[in-house]
């Protein structure tokens, strides 16, 4: 287990990351979801990172990691393993900065994520859904080609980049009371929680996991890093078998609570976001909305509560089936 007395990243790292990546990202708006108040019991806000280039916050972390490298490191190229969004983010960073990118993606990842990464010039290797097997492949490629690894959630540079989103939110609404953040590998919430707690420690940070893949929830209950069986979930981007070292350390230090949501609750949240906010959001990002809809988090009517939304990166046909109530295949 990582040393919880050691800061993995700091607010200063996040501020420097923001200045570094600002020329390459969009400052996405903060949307007041006023028509949801009756359903969620608070003043809900959305941070729609699906409006970010590549459709997700992942770009922030990937760019910060690459922009932090030396010219010699960039010239060797980068490699990562990802269920899709981080892969696309690395591909975009490589395209913009002119460096070679290789991504190892699960062979059953949504087709659009694979094609988007290829369209941005990435060398795509389709591999096993099992994360451990994909990381073995990553290290084999590093041995062959000397690539630099950009880990999607354990790299402190990536964490700091993701945390820049919290700075934008607090700039647009300094009185935000609570940040609700999806947890997969833990990189996003690590960055957001660090930014919030080191800048405005009175604010609450709540993590949400899919109940079918809840390593951090179980680790919080046990008081130590835990491994869990990952069951199939529509929130494919949140699949996480084990609480990661760096992320677990930050989460235990700064995250106030972790809750879980069920598969049908996630699907209903996807529909709610489309119906009420008119936004196309992937299921992985809708777990925060699900937690509010199903009263998993204690909020008051006057509380200002924000949750991040990402990515129309699911195949649009699958989302269409979800909207009309058809059965959707979950991914392990």
C-alpha positions as CSV (number, residue, x, y, z in Angstrom):
1,X,0.0,0.0,0.0
2,X,1.2,3.5,-0.8
3,X,2.4,5.7,2.0
4,X,-0.7,7.8,2.9
5,X,1.5,10.4,4.6
6,X,3.1,11.3,1.3
7,X,1.5,13.7,-1.1
8,X,1.4,12.2,-4.6
9,X,0.5,15.5,-6.2
10,X,-0.3,19.0,-4.8
11,X,-2.4,22.0,-5.8
12,X,0.7,23.6,-7.2
13,X,1.2,20.7,-9.5
14,X,-2.4,21.1,-10.7
15,X,-2.0,24.9,-11.2
16,X,1.2,24.3,-13.2
17,X,-0.6,21.6,-15.3
18,X,-3.4,24.1,-16.1
19,X,-1.0,26.7,-17.4
20,X,0.7,23.9,-19.4
21,X,-2.4,22.5,-21.1
22,X,-4.5,25.6,-21.4
23,X,-3.6,26.3,-25.0
24,X,-4.7,22.8,-26.1
25,X,-8.0,22.3,-24.2
26,X,-11.5,23.8,-23.9
27,X,-12.6,25.5,-20.7
28,X,-15.9,23.6,-20.8
29,X,-19.0,25.4,-19.4
30,X,-20.6,24.8,-16.0
31,X,-24.3,24.0,-16.7
32,X,-27.0,24.6,-14.1
33,X,-29.4,21.6,-14.4
34,X,-32.2,23.6,-12.7
35,X,-34.9,21.3,-14.0
36,X,-33.4,18.3,-12.1
37,X,-33.8,19.9,-8.6
38,X,-37.1,18.2,-7.9
39,X,-35.6,14.8,-8.7
40,X,-32.2,15.1,-7.0
41,X,-33.0,17.3,-4.0
42,X,-30.3,19.9,-4.6
43,X,-29.0,22.5,-7.1
44,X,-27.3,20.2,-9.6
45,X,-24.7,21.3,-12.0
46,X,-23.0,19.4,-14.9
47,X,-19.4,19.8,-16.1
48,X,-19.9,18.6,-19.7
49,X,-16.5,17.3,-20.6
50,X,-18.1,15.6,-23.6
51,X,-17.5,19.0,-25.2
52,X,-13.8,18.6,-24.6
53,X,-11.7,17.6,-27.6
54,X,-12.1,13.7,-27.9
55,X,-15.2,13.9,-25.7
56,X,-13.7,13.4,-22.3
57,X,-11.6,14.9,-19.5
58,X,-8.9,12.4,-20.2
59,X,-7.3,14.8,-22.6
60,X,-6.2,17.0,-19.7
61,X,-4.1,14.3,-18.1
62,X,-2.7,12.9,-21.3
63,X,-1.6,16.4,-22.4
64,X,0.0,17.3,-19.1
65,X,2.0,14.0,-19.1
66,X,3.3,14.5,-22.6
67,X,4.0,18.2,-22.2
68,X,6.0,17.4,-19.1
69,X,8.3,15.2,-21.0
70,X,11.7,16.2,-22.4
71,X,12.1,16.5,-26.2
72,X,14.1,13.2,-26.2
73,X,11.4,11.4,-24.3
74,X,8.7,12.6,-26.7
75,X,10.8,11.5,-29.7
76,X,10.7,7.9,-28.4
77,X,6.9,8.0,-28.4
78,X,4.4,7.0,-25.8
79,X,2.3,3.9,-25.1
80,X,-0.7,3.2,-22.8
81,X,-3.4,0.7,-22.1
82,X,-7.0,2.0,-21.9
83,X,-10.6,1.0,-22.4
84,X,-10.9,3.8,-24.9
85,X,-11.1,7.4,-23.6
86,X,-7.5,7.6,-22.4
87,X,-6.3,6.0,-25.6
88,X,-8.1,8.6,-27.6
89,X,-6.7,11.4,-25.4
90,X,-3.1,10.1,-25.9
91,X,-3.8,9.8,-29.7
92,X,-4.9,13.4,-29.8
93,X,-1.9,14.6,-27.8
94,X,0.4,12.7,-30.1
95,X,-1.3,14.2,-33.2
96,X,-1.2,17.8,-31.8
97,X,2.4,17.5,-30.6
98,X,3.7,15.4,-33.4
99,X,4.8,12.3,-31.5
100,X,4.2,8.6,-32.1
101,X,1.5,6.9,-30.0
102,X,0.7,3.3,-29.4
103,X,-2.4,2.2,-27.5
104,X,-3.5,-1.2,-26.3
105,X,-7.2,-1.4,-26.2
106,X,-9.6,-4.2,-25.2
107,X,-10.7,-6.2,-28.2
108,X,-14.4,-5.6,-27.2
109,X,-14.1,-1.9,-26.6
110,X,-16.8,0.2,-28.4
111,X,-15.9,0.4,-32.0
112,X,-16.1,4.2,-32.2
113,X,-13.3,4.5,-29.6
114,X,-11.0,2.2,-31.6
115,X,-11.7,4.0,-34.9
116,X,-11.2,7.5,-33.3
117,X,-7.8,6.5,-32.0
118,X,-6.8,5.2,-35.4
119,X,-8.1,8.3,-37.1
120,X,-5.8,10.4,-35.0
121,X,-2.8,8.4,-36.1
122,X,-2.3,6.1,-33.2
123,X,-1.0,2.6,-33.6
124,X,-3.8,0.5,-32.1
125,X,-3.2,-2.9,-30.7
126,X,-6.4,-4.8,-29.8
127,X,-5.8,-7.1,-26.9
128,X,-7.4,-9.0,-24.1
129,X,-10.2,-7.4,-22.0
130,X,-8.2,-8.4,-18.9
131,X,-6.3,-5.3,-17.7
132,X,-3.3,-7.3,-16.4
133,X,-2.9,-9.0,-19.8
134,X,-2.9,-5.7,-21.6
135,X,-0.3,-4.2,-19.3
136,X,2.0,-7.3,-20.0
137,X,1.6,-6.4,-23.7
138,X,2.4,-2.7,-22.9
139,X,5.7,-3.7,-21.2
140,X,6.6,-6.1,-24.1
141,X,6.2,-3.2,-26.5
142,X,8.3,-0.9,-24.3
143,X,11.1,-3.5,-24.3
144,X,11.0,-3.7,-28.0
145,X,10.7,0.0,-28.9
146,X,11.6,2.1,-25.8
147,X,8.3,3.9,-25.6
148,X,7.3,6.0,-22.5
149,X,4.3,4.8,-20.6
150,X,1.5,7.2,-19.9
151,X,-0.6,5.4,-17.3
152,X,-4.3,6.4,-17.3
153,X,-4.6,6.8,-13.5
154,X,-1.4,6.1,-11.6
155,X,0.8,8.7,-13.3
156,X,1.0,11.8,-11.1
157,X,1.2,14.0,-14.2
158,X,-2.1,12.5,-15.4
159,X,-3.7,13.0,-12.0
160,X,-2.6,16.7,-12.0
161,X,-4.0,17.2,-15.5
162,X,-7.4,15.8,-14.5
163,X,-7.5,18.0,-11.4
164,X,-7.5,21.1,-13.6
165,X,-11.2,20.5,-14.1
166,X,-11.8,21.4,-10.5
167,X,-10.0,24.7,-10.9
168,X,-12.3,25.6,-13.8
169,X,-15.4,24.7,-11.8
170,X,-14.4,26.8,-8.8
171,X,-13.5,29.6,-11.1
172,X,-17.0,29.5,-12.6
173,X,-18.8,28.9,-9.3
174,X,-16.8,29.5,-6.1
175,X,-19.7,28.6,-3.9
176,X,-20.0,25.0,-5.2
177,X,-20.6,22.8,-2.1
178,X,-20.0,19.3,-3.4
179,X,-18.1,17.5,-6.2
180,X,-19.4,14.1,-7.2
181,X,-16.8,12.2,-9.2
182,X,-17.0,8.8,-11.0
183,X,-14.2,6.4,-9.9
184,X,-12.7,3.8,-12.3
185,X,-8.9,3.6,-11.9
186,X,-9.0,6.6,-9.6
187,X,-7.0,9.2,-11.6
188,X,-9.8,11.7,-12.0
189,X,-11.0,11.8,-8.4
190,X,-7.3,11.9,-7.2
191,X,-6.8,15.1,-9.2
192,X,-10.1,16.7,-8.4
193,X,-10.0,15.8,-4.7
194,X,-6.5,17.2,-4.4
195,X,-7.4,20.5,-6.1
196,X,-10.6,20.9,-4.0
197,X,-9.2,19.9,-0.6
198,X,-6.0,21.9,-0.9
199,X,-7.7,25.0,-2.2
200,X,-11.2,24.9,-0.5
201,X,-11.0,22.2,2.1
202,X,-14.6,22.8,3.4
203,X,-16.0,21.5,0.1
204,X,-17.1,17.9,-0.1
205,X,-15.8,15.3,-2.6
206,X,-17.8,12.1,-3.1
207,X,-16.8,9.2,-5.3
208,X,-19.2,6.9,-7.1
209,X,-18.5,3.5,-8.5
210,X,-20.5,1.0,-10.4
211,X,-21.5,-1.7,-7.9
212,X,-20.3,-4.4,-10.3
213,X,-16.8,-3.0,-10.2
214,X,-16.3,-1.3,-6.8
215,X,-12.7,-1.9,-5.7
216,X,-12.3,1.5,-4.0
217,X,-15.7,1.2,-2.2
218,X,-14.7,-2.2,-0.8
219,X,-11.2,-0.9,0.0
220,X,-12.7,2.0,1.9
221,X,-14.8,-0.4,4.0
222,X,-11.9,-2.7,4.6
223,X,-9.4,0.1,5.4
224,X,-6.9,-1.3,3.0
225,X,-6.4,-1.9,-0.8
226,X,-8.7,-4.6,-2.0
227,X,-9.1,-6.6,-5.2
228,X,-12.7,-7.5,-6.3
229,X,-14.3,-9.6,-9.0
230,X,-15.4,-7.3,-11.8
231,X,-18.8,-8.2,-13.1
232,X,-20.1,-7.0,-16.4
233,X,-21.2,-3.3,-16.4
234,X,-22.6,-0.8,-18.8
235,X,-20.1,1.6,-17.2
236,X,-17.2,0.0,-19.1
237,X,-14.9,2.9,-18.5
238,X,-15.0,2.4,-14.7
239,X,-13.9,-1.2,-14.6
240,X,-11.3,-1.6,-11.9
241,X,-10.3,-4.8,-10.3
242,X,-8.0,-3.5,-7.6
243,X,-7.5,-0.1,-5.9
244,X,-4.3,1.3,-7.3
245,X,-1.4,2.4,-5.1
246,X,-1.2,6.2,-5.8
247,X,-4.9,6.7,-6.3
248,X,-5.8,4.8,-3.1
249,X,-3.5,7.0,-1.1
250,X,-5.0,10.2,-2.4
251,X,-8.6,9.0,-2.1
252,X,-8.1,7.9,1.5
253,X,-6.6,11.3,2.3
254,X,-9.1,13.6,0.6
255,X,-12.4,11.9,-0.5
256,X,-15.2,12.2,2.0
257,X,-17.2,9.2,1.0
258,X,-17.6,6.6,-1.7
259,X,-21.0,5.1,-2.8
260,X,-22.1,2.6,-5.4
261,X,-24.9,2.5,-8.0
262,X,-26.6,-0.5,-9.7
263,X,-26.8,-1.2,-13.4
264,X,-30.4,-0.2,-13.8
265,X,-29.8,3.0,-11.9
266,X,-26.9,3.9,-14.3
267,X,-29.1,3.3,-17.3
268,X,-31.9,5.5,-15.9
269,X,-29.3,8.2,-15.2
270,X,-28.2,8.1,-18.9
271,X,-31.8,8.6,-20.0
272,X,-32.3,11.3,-17.4
273,X,-29.3,13.3,-18.7
274,X,-30.6,13.0,-22.3
275,X,-34.1,13.9,-21.4
276,X,-33.5,16.7,-19.0
277,X,-30.2,18.2,-20.1
278,X,-30.3,17.2,-23.7
279,X,-26.8,15.8,-23.5
280,X,-25.4,12.5,-24.8
281,X,-23.3,11.1,-22.0
282,X,-21.7,7.7,-21.7
283,X,-22.9,5.4,-18.9
284,X,-19.6,5.6,-17.0
285,X,-20.0,9.3,-16.5
286,X,-23.6,9.1,-15.4
287,X,-22.9,7.2,-12.1
288,X,-22.9,10.6,-10.2
289,X,-26.3,11.5,-11.6
290,X,-27.5,8.0,-10.6
291,X,-26.2,8.5,-7.1
292,X,-28.3,11.7,-6.8
293,X,-31.4,10.2,-8.4
294,X,-31.4,7.2,-6.1
295,X,-30.6,9.1,-2.9
296,X,-27.2,7.5,-2.4
297,X,-25.7,10.9,-1.2
298,X,-27.0,13.2,1.5
299,X,-27.8,16.6,0.0
300,X,-29.9,19.6,1.0
301,X,-32.1,21.7,-1.4
302,X,-29.7,24.7,-1.1
303,X,-26.6,22.6,-1.8
304,X,-24.8,23.3,-5.1
305,X,-23.6,20.0,-6.4
306,X,-21.6,19.3,-9.5
307,X,-20.9,16.1,-11.4
308,X,-18.7,15.5,-14.4
309,X,-20.2,14.2,-17.7
310,X,-18.2,12.8,-20.5
311,X,-18.2,11.3,-23.9
312,X,-20.5,10.5,-26.6
313,X,-17.8,7.9,-27.2
314,X,-20.2,5.0,-26.9
315,X,-21.5,3.7,-30.2
316,X,-24.5,5.9,-30.9
317,X,-26.7,3.0,-31.8
318,X,-26.1,1.4,-28.4
319,X,-27.0,4.6,-26.6
320,X,-30.2,4.8,-28.8
321,X,-31.2,1.3,-27.6
322,X,-30.6,2.4,-24.0
323,X,-32.8,5.5,-24.5
324,X,-35.8,3.4,-25.6
325,X,-35.3,0.7,-23.0
326,X,-33.8,-2.1,-24.9
327,X,-31.5,-4.6,-23.2
328,X,-27.9,-3.4,-23.4
329,X,-24.9,-5.8,-23.3
330,X,-22.6,-5.0,-20.3
331,X,-18.9,-5.3,-20.6
332,X,-16.7,-7.1,-18.1
